[in-house]
Amino acid sequence: MRYDRIDSFWFTLLHELAHIVLGHQGAYLDNLEALAENGEEQAANQQAAHWLIETQALNNFVSKTGKFFSRRAVEEFAQTQHRHPGIILGRLHHEEIVPQKNLRALLVKVSPLLEQWIDK
């Protein structure tokens, strides 16, 4: 629940599942300041990103869309990928394809959906 956004929630969940699928041994808490220094973290990040949005499909979308990403374009691409538009936007923000300030309304909060499972 670090950022309370749909993109962050799903990426984090799939990142942790990637550690299991990739056979990473040991249990440790992620050091959020040193993720780039750890090969297992990078591998888990890459796997989670791929599971969320197939890289070639994203590349095709970006090349067809050009420099300006409308809400409609993101939503239509999300529909073809069977993903929430916020997941697509989160990846576009992360890869600095779309400025962080753009289309923020697509980054819905997940805490209302998970309220009964969240420790307060």
JOMOLIN-V554381 format. One record per pair of residues at least 12 apart in sequence whose C-alpha atoms are under 8 Angstrom apart, sorted by the first residue. I is the first residue (numbers start at 1). J is the second residue. Records with the same first field share a line. If there is no record, write none. Layout:
BEGIN
I=J  J
END
This chain:
BEGIN
1=111
4=109  110  111
5=107  108  109  110
6=86  87  107  108  109  110
7=86  87  88  89  90  91  107
8=90
9=110
10=52  87
11=48  49  52
12=48
14=47  48  51
15=44  45  47  48
16=44
18=44  45  47  48
19=40  44
22=44
24=40
49=91
52=83  87
53=81  88
61=77
69=98
71=103
74=88  89
85=106  107
86=106  107  108
87=107
89=103  106  107
90=107
END
